[in-house]
């Protein structure tokens, strides 16, 4: 459902749905998606929080490497 909301352009609703998903089945991909969506809708602090969770919880995930690259953090 969250992905459909993204496709429909309803990013705020997608964030709410992804936040429900993350409580049940956390993953680096979902945190990354939440970070991207939050950034796109102007919730930059929340985007950073989700990006930080990717790095903290999934340090070896490709998403963590991408965030480190974007944020200029050395591996």
N, C-alpha and C positions, 0 to 999 in steps of 0.2 A: 504494500500500500504506500509506503513512504517513497519508494522509487517512482511510483505512478504520480504521486504529488509533485515530485521534482519535474517529471516530464510535463506536467500540466502547468508548471510555473508557480505552484503554490509552495514556495520554499519554506515559509514559516510553519505551515502545517506539516511539511516533510520533517522538519527539525523535531517537532513535537512527537511525531510517530517514531522517528529514529531514536529519540530519547527513551521511549517506551521499550523499544527493541533492545537497547543497550543494557537495560536493567535485567533482562532475561537471558540474553546471549551476547555478552560483550565480545568485541573483536577489534583488531587494529583497523580493519576496513571500515567498520561502522563509525568508530571514533574519527577516522580521517574524513569520512563523508560529512559527519556532523561539523567538523572544523571548517571544511570548505563551505558548507551551506551557511553556517553562522557568519563567516567572513563576508559572503555574498549579500547577506541581508543586513549587514552593518553591525553585527554583534561580535566585534573584534576581540573583546576580552574573553568571551565564551569560546571563540574560535581558538584562541591561544590555550585555553584550559584543555580543550579536547586534543589539540596537538601535543600538549605536554603529557596527556594521558597515554597517547600512542608511544611516545618516547619512554615513559616510565614503565608502562605495563608490557610493552612489546618491543624492547630495544633492538631486537634482531630482525624485526619485520621490515619489509621493503618500504612500507609507509613511514616508519621511523627514520629510515635513511633519507627519504624524500623531504621530510620535515626538517631534519638537521641541515640538509643542503639549502632549502629555502630560507631557513633562519640563520644560516651562516655558522652553524655549530659544528666544530670538528668532531669526527668520530673518535 
